[in-house]
Amino acid sequence: MPSPLRVAVIGAGAAGLAATKALIDVGADVVTLDRSQNPGGLWVRQNEGSPAYASLHLNTSKGRTEFADLPMPAHWPDYPSADHIAGYLSDYADTFGLRDHLRMGTTVAAVERDEEQGRWTVRTDHPDHPELTVDAVVVANGHNWDPKWPSPDYPGEFTGTQLHAHDYRTAEAFRGKRVLVVGMGNSAMDIAVDASHVAAAPVLLSARHGVHIVPKYLFGRPADATGGAISALPWRLRQRLAETMLRLAVGRPQDYGLPAPAGGLFQNHPTISDTILHRLTHGEVLPRPGIARFDGDRVVFSDGTSEAVDTVVWATGYRVSIPFLSAAWLGDDAEAMPLYRRVFHLAEPTLGFVGLMQSTGAALPVVEAQAKLYAAWLSGRYALPAADQQQRQVQRALQQATARWGQRRPAMRIDFDDYLADIGREIAAGERRAAAGDGITRPAARTTNTAGAAGTEQKAEAHR
């Protein structure tokens, strides 16, 4: 086993916790930094900046969402609540002894590379540890915390209340109000359904483009379990089969007055909801086209109709923000940053990323696989391919993603099942490269601090 490297993990949500565990397991000396007070990131409603609202539940089933190293309890529902997931992540930290490595309530201000020393300096607001010098940095700060407001601005002026879905907590904010929700994602549908039970009038749901709406159960099973059953097929064939099943089960979005999907299933992110179609068919939510302009308390839509509205909720997504890294590392657009296997920075592999992707399925198994890939490299048992081979793989992946998803964050897009299988093959290939003395290996350790480097596998076994 090579001498341990000191690693800073930035973020203690699901991605950061998975990275912390994987790095401890290979003997690294890990410090994990997070501005929140509690591990679990955005799932923890008590954490500052968490967008978790009262009715939030998983949109992927527990069997397809759980970490492989810690299955979710068998007695839980198929689609656990946000509070369930917050507790699960807290239990994950306890089970694998991660808390001793967590430095909570610490905001990272900057991460800088010292090329002469071949190390990184992490600058924080911690009064006792304002600087940390490490051999490697894993960025796991998430990308669902910086709200993206609509652009461009709409003509006219709206005199009512506007809020982003990020700030929504409970439906009481809409009691007795006339509400317009803008967006077709999961949060938009949840908020529209919640508001429809307390609003003064049917909730308006506005969107310029449609999406596929998938119920949480298809044919008596969690909908994503159906996808897993056909995961070995090419995605185009999977798409045709899944669209046929969906059409037979619930029909088309157009049948409910919604716009037609902008792309095929598995090409744009579907909305997972059992309740929105029910509220649409009962007239408690009314579909509307995109907004053309505002006129005082009225919203004028692209078809020329208008409605009086008290509150507009913008469910328009999030920006990718990594404020502690400079443009020298991020490029002009963090969403388009090329990463080998969505993990390794092409210019410097000691800068790794876990969770900077957009999956067709759940996130937790993906970040767990990414964490294990990065840890395998830092352990020395896995070697990266040569730089030119990494570049070619990234270019191929981008071309394939663009052909499938167009310009909607193609660099970040992954197919859940394909990606997980690919990471397994990549680790095996990298082990063969390392055994043959080929490829790019981890740097030599420059620290003797090995505190907390004990493995966690025994703790997992004891938990089970």
VOPAGU-2260 file (C-alpha; in pm, 1 decimal, decimal comma):
REM VOPAGU-2260
SITE   aa  ch    i         X         Y         Z
SITE  MET   A    0       0,0       0,0       0,0
SITE  PRO   A    1     155,5     337,3     -98,0
SITE  SER   A    2     196,2     607,2     165,6
SITE  PRO   A    3    -135,3     783,0     236,8
SITE  LEU   A    4    -227,7    1099,8      54,3
SITE  ARG   A    5    -403,9    1386,4     225,8
SITE  VAL   A    6    -729,5    1472,4      49,1
SITE  ALA   A    7    -982,4    1751,8      93,4
SITE  VAL   A    8   -1340,7    1668,4       0,4
SITE  ILE   A    9   -1559,0    1976,0     -49,3
SITE  GLY   A   10   -1919,6    1901,2      37,5
SITE  ALA   A   11   -2080,7    1661,4     285,6
SITE  GLY   A   12   -2395,7    1576,1      95,6
SITE  ALA   A   13   -2450,2    1235,1     -60,5
SITE  ALA   A   14   -2159,0    1281,4    -304,1
SITE  GLY   A   15   -1917,2    1410,4     -43,2
SITE  LEU   A   16   -2003,7    1137,3     205,5
SITE  ALA   A   17   -1957,0     868,3     -60,3
SITE  ALA   A   18   -1620,9    1021,4    -154,1
SITE  THR   A   19   -1513,5    1039,5     210,2
SITE  LYS   A   20   -1595,8     673,5     268,0
SITE  ALA   A   21   -1426,7     551,7     -50,0
SITE  LEU   A   22   -1108,9     747,9      26,3
SITE  ILE   A   23   -1092,7     625,3     386,8
SITE  ASP   A   24   -1133,5     271,0     256,9
SITE  VAL   A   25    -812,9     302,2      53,1
SITE  GLY   A   26    -616,6     452,8     341,0
SITE  ALA   A   27    -626,5     821,0     248,0
SITE  ASP   A   28    -613,6    1091,8     513,5
SITE  VAL   A   29    -941,5    1273,5     448,5
SITE  VAL   A   30   -1082,3    1606,9     563,0
SITE  THR   A   31   -1434,4    1686,5     439,7
SITE  LEU   A   32   -1550,2    2048,4     447,6
SITE  ASP   A   33   -1908,5    2173,1     433,7
SITE  ARG   A   34   -2071,6    2507,1     513,3
SITE  SER   A   35   -2379,1    2338,1     664,2
SITE  GLN   A   36   -2409,5    2216,0    1020,8
SITE  ASN   A   37   -2535,7    1866,8     935,7
SITE  PRO   A   38   -2410,1    1600,5     693,0
SITE  GLY   A   39   -2659,0    1513,3     421,4
SITE  GLY   A   40   -2650,8    1834,4     221,4
SITE  LEU   A   41   -2968,4    1958,3      57,8
SITE  TRP   A   42   -3177,1    1667,2     186,4
SITE  VAL   A   43   -3152,0    1805,6     539,7
SITE  ARG   A   44   -3423,8    2066,5     575,8
SITE  GLN   A   45   -3247,8    2219,3     878,2
SITE  ASN   A   46   -2941,8    2303,0     668,0
SITE  GLU   A   47   -2920,8    2659,7     548,6
SITE  GLY   A   48   -3003,4    2682,6     178,6
SITE  SER   A   49   -3175,2    2343,7     160,4
SITE  PRO   A   50   -3456,4    2346,9     -98,2
SITE  ALA   A   51   -3628,1    2043,5      59,7
SITE  TYR   A   52   -3999,0    2118,4      94,1
SITE  ALA   A   53   -4243,2    1939,0     322,3
SITE  SER   A   54   -4390,7    1709,3      55,7
SITE  LEU   A   55   -4059,3    1616,8    -110,8
SITE  HIS   A   56   -4004,8    1246,0    -175,9
SITE  LEU   A   57   -3764,8    1049,1    -391,7
SITE  ASN   A   58   -3852,2    1037,0    -758,9
SITE  THR   A   59   -3653,0     716,3    -799,7
SITE  SER   A   60   -3736,1     401,2    -605,4
SITE  LYS   A   61   -3530,6     302,8    -302,3
SITE  GLY   A   62   -3403,4     -13,8    -473,2
SITE  ARG   A   63   -3254,6     193,0    -755,3
SITE  THR   A   64   -3140,3     479,1    -528,5
SITE  GLU   A   65   -2967,0     320,5    -230,7
SITE  PHE   A   66   -2592,3     298,7    -189,7
SITE  ALA   A   67   -2462,7     -51,0    -263,0
SITE  ASP   A   68   -2264,3     -34,2      61,1
SITE  LEU   A   69   -2570,2      45,4     274,8
SITE  PRO   A   70   -2910,1     -79,3     154,1
SITE  MET   A   71   -3212,5     120,5     264,6
SITE  PRO   A   72   -3433,2     -46,3     527,6
SITE  ALA   A   73   -3664,7    -308,3     380,9
SITE  HIS   A   74   -3967,9    -170,7     566,1
SITE  TRP   A   75   -3937,4     174,5     406,2
SITE  PRO   A   76   -4182,2     273,7     132,2
SITE  ASP   A   77   -4066,5     245,1    -227,2
SITE  TYR   A   78   -4039,3     624,9    -251,2
SITE  PRO   A   79   -3906,1     756,2      82,0
SITE  SER   A   80   -3947,7    1116,6     198,1
SITE  ALA   A   81   -3674,7    1379,1     213,8
SITE  ASP   A   82   -3660,7    1329,4     589,4
SITE  HIS   A   83   -3606,3     955,7     536,0
SITE  ILE   A   84   -3313,1    1032,6     304,2
SITE  ALA   A   85   -3166,5    1288,6     543,7
SITE  GLY   A   86   -3174,8    1023,5     817,6
SITE  TYR   A   87   -3029,6     762,7     582,1
SITE  LEU   A   88   -2732,8     986,2     498,6
SITE  SER   A   89   -2678,1    1059,8     867,9
SITE  ASP   A   90   -2683,7     684,5     934,1
SITE  TYR   A   91   -2435,8     633,5     648,6
SITE  ALA   A   92   -2196,6     879,6     815,8
SITE  ASP   A   93   -2233,0     700,5    1149,6
SITE  THR   A   94   -2212,5     346,2    1010,8
SITE  PHE   A   95   -1883,3     406,9     834,3
SITE  GLY   A   96   -1725,0     633,5    1095,4
SITE  LEU   A   97   -1717,4     941,6     875,5
SITE  ARG   A   98   -1800,1    1208,6    1131,9
SITE  ASP   A   99   -1443,3    1232,8    1263,4
SITE  HIS   A  100   -1342,2    1343,6     914,5
SITE  LEU   A  101   -1613,8    1606,6     873,6
SITE  ARG   A  102   -1541,9    1973,6     935,5
SITE  MET   A  103   -1893,3    2116,5     931,8
SITE  GLY   A  104   -1983,3    2485,1     938,4
SITE  THR   A  105   -1683,5    2560,2     717,7
SITE  THR   A  106   -1713,6    2754,8     392,5
SITE  VAL   A  107   -1442,6    2704,0     131,2
SITE  ALA   A  108   -1335,9    3036,6     -14,8
SITE  ALA   A  109   -1069,5    2927,4    -263,3
SITE  VAL   A  110    -882,2    2622,6    -389,3
SITE  GLU   A  111    -544,0    2696,9    -545,7
SITE  ARG   A  112    -272,5    2482,0    -700,5
SITE  ASP   A  113      95,1    2520,8    -608,9
SITE  GLU   A  114     268,4    2379,6    -915,2
SITE  GLU   A  115     614,6    2389,4    -756,9
SITE  GLN   A  116     503,4    2184,1    -458,8
SITE  GLY   A  117     256,3    1976,7    -657,8
SITE  ARG   A  118      -7,6    2031,3    -389,8
SITE  TRP   A  119    -328,6    2224,0    -327,8
SITE  THR   A  120    -411,3    2498,4     -78,5
SITE  VAL   A  121    -771,6    2509,8      40,9
SITE  ARG   A  122    -866,6    2842,0     201,7
SITE  THR   A  123   -1165,7    2847,8     437,3
SITE  ASP   A  124   -1343,6    3068,9     689,9
SITE  HIS   A  125   -1269,2    2827,5     975,9
SITE  PRO   A  126   -1112,1    3033,5    1260,6
SITE  ASP   A  127    -876,0    2755,6    1365,1
SITE  HIS   A  128    -800,7    2605,6    1021,4
SITE  PRO   A  129    -806,7    2888,9     765,7
SITE  GLU   A  130    -576,1    2698,1     529,0
SITE  LEU   A  131    -536,5    2332,3     446,4
SITE  THR   A  132    -257,6    2188,5     232,3
SITE  VAL   A  133    -347,3    1863,3      59,2
SITE  ASP   A  134    -230,2    1629,6    -214,9
SITE  ALA   A  135    -569,4    1607,7    -387,7
SITE  VAL   A  136    -910,0    1778,7    -388,8
SITE  VAL   A  137   -1248,4    1619,2    -455,1
SITE  VAL   A  138   -1522,3    1866,8    -548,9
SITE  ALA   A  139   -1860,0    1737,4    -429,5
SITE  ASN   A  140   -2052,2    2059,2    -363,3
SITE  GLY   A  141   -2358,1    1964,3    -571,5
SITE  HIS   A  142   -2538,2    2159,4    -840,1
SITE  ASN   A  143   -2892,3    2204,2    -708,3
SITE  TRP   A  144   -2836,3    2496,1    -470,9
SITE  ASP   A  145   -2785,9    2807,4    -689,6
SITE  PRO   A  146   -3131,2    2900,7    -829,7
SITE  LYS   A  147   -3157,7    2983,8   -1198,5
SITE  TRP   A  148   -3414,1    3252,3   -1268,1
SITE  PRO   A  149   -3576,3    3282,2   -1611,0
SITE  SER   A  150   -3383,7    3452,0   -1885,6
SITE  PRO   A  151   -3440,9    3673,5   -2070,6
SITE  ASP   A  152   -3658,2    3898,5   -1856,4
SITE  TYR   A  153   -4018,1    3908,1   -1970,8
SITE  PRO   A  154   -4165,0    4236,5   -2096,0
SITE  GLY   A  155   -4387,2    4434,0   -1861,4
SITE  GLU   A  156   -4402,2    4443,3   -1484,4
SITE  PHE   A  157   -4562,7    4194,8   -1246,9
SITE  THR   A  158   -4702,7    4350,6    -927,4
SITE  GLY   A  159   -4759,5    4025,3    -738,5
SITE  THR   A  160   -4519,7    3798,6    -550,7
SITE  GLN   A  161   -4246,7    3601,2    -724,6
SITE  LEU   A  162   -4038,3    3321,5    -576,0
SITE  HIS   A  163   -3809,7    3048,3    -699,6
SITE  ALA   A  164   -3896,2    2686,2    -625,3
SITE  HIS   A  165   -3576,0    2678,9    -418,5
SITE  ASP   A  166   -3754,4    2891,6    -154,8
SITE  TYR   A  167   -4077,7    2690,7    -138,8
SITE  ARG   A  168   -4144,4    2503,6     186,0
SITE  THR   A  169   -4517,9    2442,5     245,0
SITE  ALA   A  170   -4843,6    2508,4      60,4
SITE  GLU   A  171   -4961,9    2749,4     331,8
SITE  ALA   A  172   -4781,0    3024,8     141,2
SITE  PHE   A  173   -5044,8    2982,4    -134,0
SITE  ARG   A  174   -5359,7    2965,8      76,8
SITE  GLY   A  175   -5627,7    3182,5     -79,2
SITE  LYS   A  176   -5392,5    3295,0    -358,6
SITE  ARG   A  177   -5412,6    3275,0    -735,9
SITE  VAL   A  178   -5098,4    3078,5    -825,4
SITE  LEU   A  179   -4899,2    3029,0   -1145,0
SITE  VAL   A  180   -4620,2    2769,7   -1151,2
SITE  VAL   A  181   -4370,0    2794,2   -1436,5
SITE  GLY   A  182   -4186,9    2476,1   -1532,8
SITE  MET   A  183   -4243,5    2109,4   -1606,4
SITE  GLY   A  184   -3990,4    1942,1   -1380,3
SITE  ASN   A  185   -4049,3    1738,6   -1067,7
SITE  SER   A  186   -4049,2    2038,9    -834,9
SITE  ALA   A  187   -4293,2    2226,7   -1058,4
SITE  MET   A  188   -4538,8    1938,1   -1050,9
SITE  ASP   A  189   -4507,2    1885,3    -675,5
SITE  ILE   A  190   -4561,7    2254,6    -602,9
SITE  ALA   A  191   -4856,2    2281,6    -843,0
SITE  VAL   A  192   -5021,9    1981,0    -678,5
SITE  ASP   A  193   -4957,1    2112,6    -326,8
SITE  ALA   A  194   -5088,2    2459,1    -411,7
SITE  SER   A  195   -5399,5    2318,6    -580,9
SITE  HIS   A  196   -5532,4    2203,1    -242,1
SITE  VAL   A  197   -5527,0    2551,2     -84,7
SITE  ALA   A  198   -5526,8    2810,1    -366,4
SITE  ALA   A  199   -5820,4    3042,1    -432,5
SITE  ALA   A  200   -5854,3    2917,6    -790,0
SITE  PRO   A  201   -5718,4    2633,6   -1001,2
SITE  VAL   A  202   -5340,4    2650,6   -1018,3
SITE  LEU   A  203   -5200,5    2750,1   -1355,9
SITE  LEU   A  204   -4910,2    2545,0   -1490,3
SITE  SER   A  205   -4713,3    2721,3   -1763,7
SITE  ALA   A  206   -4450,1    2569,3   -1990,3
SITE  ARG   A  207   -4306,9    2642,8   -2333,1
SITE  HIS   A  208   -4193,9    2283,4   -2383,8
SITE  GLY   A  209   -4340,5    1954,4   -2268,2
SITE  VAL   A  210   -4190,0    1652,3   -2098,5
SITE  HIS   A  211   -4291,3    1291,8   -2055,1
SITE  ILE   A  212   -4479,1    1234,0   -1729,7
SITE  VAL   A  213   -4407,0     897,4   -1573,8
SITE  PRO   A  214   -4615,5     768,1   -1279,7
SITE  LYS   A  215   -4421,8     625,6    -987,6
SITE  TYR   A  216   -4577,9     283,9   -1051,4
SITE  LEU   A  217   -4622,3     106,4   -1382,9
SITE  PHE   A  218   -4802,5    -228,5   -1393,5
SITE  GLY   A  219   -4781,2    -260,7   -1015,4
SITE  ARG   A  220   -4407,4    -201,7    -984,8
SITE  PRO   A  221   -4190,8     107,7    -935,3
SITE  ALA   A  222   -4154,9     265,7   -1278,7
SITE  ASP   A  223   -3774,0     272,3   -1272,8
SITE  ALA   A  224   -3765,4    -100,5   -1195,3
SITE  THR   A  225   -3919,8    -148,5   -1538,7
SITE  GLY   A  226   -3634,5      54,0   -1684,1
SITE  GLY   A  227   -3381,0    -159,3   -1502,8
SITE  ALA   A  228   -3529,3    -474,5   -1650,0
SITE  ILE   A  229   -3450,0    -356,6   -2004,3
SITE  SER   A  230   -3124,1    -175,4   -1921,7
SITE  ALA   A  231   -2909,7    -414,3   -2128,8
SITE  LEU   A  232   -3082,5    -306,8   -2450,9
SITE  PRO   A  233   -2956,8     -17,6   -2669,2
SITE  TRP   A  234   -3111,5     307,7   -2548,9
SITE  ARG   A  235   -3309,9     364,6   -2869,8
SITE  LEU   A  236   -3479,5      27,9   -2828,3
SITE  ARG   A  237   -3531,7      95,9   -2458,2
SITE  GLN   A  238   -3689,0     425,4   -2555,2
SITE  ARG   A  239   -3938,7     268,0   -2793,9
SITE  LEU   A  240   -4037,8      -0,2   -2544,2
SITE  ALA   A  241   -4070,3     242,3   -2253,6
SITE  GLU   A  242   -4269,6     496,0   -2455,6
SITE  THR   A  243   -4509,3     221,5   -2564,1
SITE  MET   A  244   -4558,9     105,9   -2204,9
SITE  LEU   A  245   -4608,7     463,5   -2088,7
SITE  ARG   A  246   -4861,5     540,5   -2361,2
SITE  LEU   A  247   -5061,3     227,7   -2275,5
SITE  ALA   A  248   -5054,8     306,2   -1904,1
SITE  VAL   A  249   -5132,2     679,4   -1892,9
SITE  GLY   A  250   -5154,8     814,3   -2247,7
SITE  ARG   A  251   -4969,2    1117,9   -2381,9
SITE  PRO   A  252   -4911,3    1454,4   -2207,8
SITE  GLN   A  253   -5116,7    1615,3   -2486,4
SITE  ASP   A  254   -5416,0    1409,6   -2370,3
SITE  TYR   A  255   -5410,1    1617,4   -2050,2
SITE  GLY   A  256   -5373,8    1952,5   -2225,1
SITE  LEU   A  257   -4997,8    1972,2   -2175,3
SITE  PRO   A  258   -4750,0    2052,2   -2454,0
SITE  ALA   A  259   -4596,8    1763,4   -2643,5
SITE  PRO   A  260   -4257,6    1647,8   -2510,3
SITE  ALA   A  261   -3963,8    1826,2   -2669,0
SITE  GLY   A  262   -3780,3    1495,5   -2717,8
SITE  GLY   A  263   -3817,9    1124,5   -2670,3
SITE  LEU   A  264   -3815,8     944,7   -2337,1
SITE  PHE   A  265   -3457,1     908,3   -2208,7
SITE  GLN   A  266   -3364,0    1218,0   -2412,5
SITE  ASN   A  267   -3512,5    1482,7   -2188,1
SITE  HIS   A  268   -3554,5    1434,7   -1816,8
SITE  PRO   A  269   -3902,7    1294,4   -1748,3
SITE  THR   A  270   -4119,9    1420,4   -1467,2
SITE  ILE   A  271   -4206,5    1151,6   -1213,3
SITE  SER   A  272   -4549,1    1209,4   -1059,3
SITE  ASP   A  273   -4855,1    1009,6    -964,1
SITE  THR   A  274   -5058,1    1314,5    -866,7
SITE  ILE   A  275   -5025,5    1582,2   -1135,6
SITE  LEU   A  276   -5237,6    1393,7   -1390,4
SITE  HIS   A  277   -5509,1    1343,3   -1128,9
SITE  ARG   A  278   -5519,5    1717,4   -1051,9
SITE  LEU   A  279   -5523,0    1803,5   -1423,0
SITE  THR   A  280   -5810,9    1570,1   -1498,7
SITE  HIS   A  281   -6010,0    1717,4   -1208,8
SITE  GLY   A  282   -5950,5    2074,7   -1320,6
SITE  GLU   A  283   -5757,6    2170,7   -1006,3
SITE  VAL   A  284   -5447,8    2241,2   -1218,7
SITE  LEU   A  285   -5488,9    2406,7   -1557,4
SITE  PRO   A  286   -5220,6    2389,2   -1827,3
SITE  ARG   A  287   -5108,5    2712,9   -1992,0
SITE  PRO   A  288   -4852,7    2788,7   -2264,6
SITE  GLY   A  289   -4539,1    2995,1   -2212,0
SITE  ILE   A  290   -4547,8    3350,4   -2077,6
SITE  ALA   A  291   -4538,7    3637,6   -2328,2
SITE  ARG   A  292   -4540,1    3933,6   -2086,1
SITE  PHE   A  293   -4666,9    4073,4   -1758,3
SITE  ASP   A  294   -4927,0    4345,9   -1714,1
SITE  GLY   A  295   -4966,0    4443,0   -1349,2
SITE  ASP   A  296   -5138,4    4151,4   -1175,3
SITE  ARG   A  297   -5208,8    3977,9   -1505,8
SITE  VAL   A  298   -4995,4    3728,8   -1693,6
SITE  VAL   A  299   -5030,9    3728,3   -2071,2
SITE  PHE   A  300   -4951,5    3394,4   -2235,8
SITE  SER   A  301   -4811,1    3320,9   -2578,1
SITE  ASP   A  302   -5155,6    3228,2   -2713,4
SITE  GLY   A  303   -5289,8    3574,9   -2626,9
SITE  THR   A  304   -5493,2    3469,6   -2323,3
SITE  SER   A  305   -5433,8    3630,7   -1984,5
SITE  GLU   A  306   -5502,8    3550,2   -1620,8
SITE  ALA   A  307   -5498,0    3743,2   -1294,0
SITE  VAL   A  308   -5232,5    3599,8   -1065,0
SITE  ASP   A  309   -5112,0    3676,5    -711,6
SITE  THR   A  310   -4802,1    3455,8    -701,5
SITE  VAL   A  311   -4561,4    3325,6    -965,5
SITE  VAL   A  312   -4338,2    3031,0    -875,3
SITE  TRP   A  313   -4037,7    2988,8   -1102,9
SITE  ALA   A  314   -3945,8    2619,2   -1107,8
SITE  THR   A  315   -3670,1    2690,1   -1356,6
SITE  GLY   A  316   -3383,2    2483,3   -1221,5
SITE  TYR   A  317   -3034,2    2560,3   -1098,6
SITE  ARG   A  318   -2699,4    2684,3   -1222,6
SITE  VAL   A  319   -2379,1    2487,5   -1179,3
SITE  SER   A  320   -2171,6    2696,4    -939,0
SITE  ILE   A  321   -1826,2    2614,4    -806,2
SITE  PRO   A  322   -1730,3    2952,4    -658,2
SITE  PHE   A  323   -1404,3    2840,2    -496,8
SITE  LEU   A  324   -1240,8    2735,2    -826,4
SITE  SER   A  325   -1110,9    2987,4   -1078,4
SITE  ALA   A  326   -1190,1    2997,3   -1448,6
SITE  ALA   A  327    -844,6    2850,6   -1508,8
SITE  TRP   A  328    -992,4    2519,9   -1390,3
SITE  LEU   A  329   -1358,4    2560,0   -1481,3
SITE  GLY   A  330   -1326,9    2722,1   -1824,1
SITE  ASP   A  331   -1595,9    2956,2   -1950,7
SITE  ASP   A  332   -1881,8    2732,0   -1839,1
SITE  ALA   A  333   -1866,9    2483,6   -1551,8
SITE  GLU   A  334   -2149,7    2282,5   -1713,4
SITE  ALA   A  335   -1930,6    2219,1   -2017,3
SITE  MET   A  336   -1609,9    2136,9   -1828,8
SITE  PRO   A  337   -1459,2    1820,2   -1980,1
SITE  LEU   A  338   -1388,9    1547,0   -1725,7
SITE  TYR   A  339   -1258,9    1197,3   -1787,2
SITE  ARG   A  340   -1543,5     961,7   -1694,9
SITE  ARG   A  341   -1706,3    1270,5   -1536,4
SITE  VAL   A  342   -1453,4    1241,6   -1252,5
SITE  PHE   A  343   -1096,6    1345,9   -1345,2
SITE  HIS   A  344    -992,0    1694,4   -1453,6
SITE  LEU   A  345    -804,3    1657,3   -1780,0
SITE  ALA   A  346    -531,0    1904,1   -1686,7
SITE  GLU   A  347    -467,8    1773,0   -1334,8
SITE  PRO   A  348    -615,8    1446,1   -1206,6
SITE  THR   A  349    -550,5    1533,9    -843,3
SITE  LEU   A  350    -854,9    1757,4    -893,5
SITE  GLY   A  351   -1151,5    1520,5    -894,7
SITE  PHE   A  352   -1528,0    1565,9    -913,7
SITE  VAL   A  353   -1803,8    1352,5    -765,8
SITE  GLY   A  354   -2163,1    1433,3    -855,3
SITE  LEU   A  355   -2104,5    1682,2   -1138,3
SITE  MET   A  356   -2335,8    1496,9   -1375,7
SITE  GLN   A  357   -2700,9    1470,2   -1473,4
SITE  SER   A  358   -2826,4    1114,1   -1463,1
SITE  THR   A  359   -3124,5     950,1   -1630,0
SITE  GLY   A  360   -3178,1     769,8   -1299,1
SITE  ALA   A  361   -3085,4     806,5    -934,1
SITE  ALA   A  362   -2780,2     996,4    -814,3
SITE  LEU   A  363   -2657,9     796,9    -515,4
SITE  PRO   A  364   -2533,4     483,5    -697,9
SITE  VAL   A  365   -2359,0     708,5    -949,5
SITE  VAL   A  366   -2172,0     917,4    -692,9
SITE  GLU   A  367   -2078,9     599,3    -507,1
SITE  ALA   A  368   -1927,1     455,6    -827,2
SITE  GLN   A  369   -1748,2     782,2    -905,5
SITE  ALA   A  370   -1606,0     796,1    -553,2
SITE  LYS   A  371   -1473,4     441,4    -581,3
SITE  LEU   A  372   -1315,4     517,6    -918,4
SITE  TYR   A  373   -1132,0     820,4    -781,5
SITE  ALA   A  374   -1027,3     633,5    -468,2
SITE  ALA   A  375    -893,2     346,1    -681,1
SITE  TRP   A  376    -663,2     592,8    -857,4
SITE  LEU   A  377    -539,6     750,1    -533,4
SITE  SER   A  378    -477,3     403,3    -390,7
SITE  GLY   A  379    -236,4     322,7    -674,2
SITE  ARG   A  380    -418,6      11,5    -793,7
SITE  TYR   A  381    -579,5     193,2   -1089,2
SITE  ALA   A  382    -393,5     392,5   -1354,6
SITE  LEU   A  383    -551,1     649,3   -1582,8
SITE  PRO   A  384    -497,0     615,0   -1957,4
SITE  ALA   A  385    -257,7     854,7   -2129,5
SITE  ALA   A  386    -372,4    1215,1   -2165,0
SITE  ASP   A  387    -446,7    1187,9   -2538,1
SITE  GLN   A  388    -661,9     878,7   -2477,8
SITE  GLN   A  389    -854,8    1064,2   -2207,6
SITE  GLN   A  390    -916,8    1351,2   -2448,8
SITE  ARG   A  391   -1048,3    1116,0   -2716,0
SITE  GLN   A  392   -1283,4     943,0   -2471,7
SITE  VAL   A  393   -1421,9    1276,3   -2352,4
SITE  GLN   A  394   -1478,6    1391,0   -2710,4
SITE  ARG   A  395   -1656,2    1066,8   -2800,7
SITE  ALA   A  396   -1877,1    1089,7   -2492,5
SITE  LEU   A  397   -1968,2    1450,5   -2574,3
SITE  GLN   A  398   -2053,6    1364,5   -2934,3
SITE  GLN   A  399   -2275,8    1077,1   -2823,3
SITE  ALA   A  400   -2444,2    1287,0   -2556,1
SITE  THR   A  401   -2506,5    1574,9   -2796,5
SITE  ALA   A  402   -2660,8    1337,2   -3048,8
SITE  ARG   A  403   -2893,8    1206,9   -2778,2
SITE  TRP   A  404   -2966,2    1515,3   -2561,4
SITE  GLY   A  405   -2886,1    1805,9   -2791,0
SITE  GLN   A  406   -2747,8    2117,4   -2624,0
SITE  ARG   A  407   -2912,4    2057,6   -2286,0
SITE  ARG   A  408   -2599,6    2013,8   -2071,8
SITE  PRO   A  409   -2455,6    1739,3   -2294,3
SITE  ALA   A  410   -2118,9    1728,0   -2116,6
SITE  MET   A  411   -2290,2    1643,8   -1786,7
SITE  ARG   A  412   -2537,2    1386,7   -1918,7
SITE  ILE   A  413   -2503,0    1019,7   -1839,2
SITE  ASP   A  414   -2720,8     715,2   -1892,6
SITE  PHE   A  415   -2764,2     567,0   -1543,9
SITE  ASP   A  416   -2732,6     196,9   -1626,8
SITE  ASP   A  417   -2472,9     235,4   -1901,6
SITE  TYR   A  418   -2257,1     460,3   -1685,7
SITE  LEU   A  419   -2253,4     228,0   -1385,7
SITE  ALA   A  420   -2155,1     -64,8   -1606,4
SITE  ASP   A  421   -1890,0     148,1   -1774,5
SITE  ILE   A  422   -1730,3     250,8   -1444,3
SITE  GLY   A  423   -1692,4    -114,6   -1348,2
SITE  ARG   A  424   -1518,9    -187,5   -1678,4
SITE  GLU   A  425   -1301,9     121,9   -1643,6
SITE  ILE   A  426   -1174,0      23,6   -1300,6
SITE  ALA   A  427   -1082,2    -321,5   -1432,5
SITE  ALA   A  428    -902,4    -168,0   -1732,1
SITE  GLY   A  429    -715,8      74,8   -1507,4
SITE  GLU   A  430    -604,0    -207,8   -1280,4
SITE  ARG   A  431    -457,7    -384,2   -1582,8
SITE  ARG   A  432    -277,8     -63,7   -1683,5
SITE  ALA   A  433    -136,8     -24,1   -1332,8
SITE  ALA   A  434     -18,7    -386,3   -1322,8
SITE  ALA   A  435     154,9    -339,2   -1658,0
SITE  GLY   A  436     318,8     -12,2   -1550,3
SITE  ASP   A  437     123,7     188,2   -1807,3
SITE  GLY   A  438     -85,4     502,2   -1779,9
SITE  ILE   A  439     -91,0     789,2   -1532,7
SITE  THR   A  440     -47,3     687,4   -1171,4
SITE  ARG   A  441    -119,1     874,1    -849,6
SITE  PRO   A  442     133,6    1125,1    -714,2
SITE  ALA   A  443     376,6    1040,9    -439,4
SITE  ALA   A  444     258,8    1127,5     -89,4
SITE  ARG   A  445     410,4    1435,5      73,1
SITE  THR   A  446     250,9    1403,3     415,0
SITE  THR   A  447     292,7    1164,9     704,1
SITE  ASN   A  448     -40,9    1256,0     863,3
SITE  THR   A  449    -239,3     934,6     858,8
SITE  ALA   A  450    -495,8    1015,3    1128,8
SITE  GLY   A  451    -829,9     859,2    1066,5
SITE  ALA   A  452    -715,7     646,6     776,4
SITE  ALA   A  453    -866,8     324,2     906,5
SITE  GLY   A  454   -1095,9     139,8     669,3
SITE  THR   A  455   -1471,7     125,9     705,6
SITE  GLU   A  456   -1564,9    -211,6     568,1
SITE  GLN   A  457   -1564,4    -377,5     911,9
SITE  LYS   A  458   -1809,9    -113,9    1037,0
SITE  ALA   A  459   -2043,3    -182,4     748,5
SITE  GLU   A  460   -2035,5    -553,4     824,0
SITE  ALA   A  461   -2110,8    -487,0    1189,1
SITE  HIS   A  462   -2403,1    -260,3    1090,7
SITE  ARG   A  463   -2556,6    -532,1     877,3
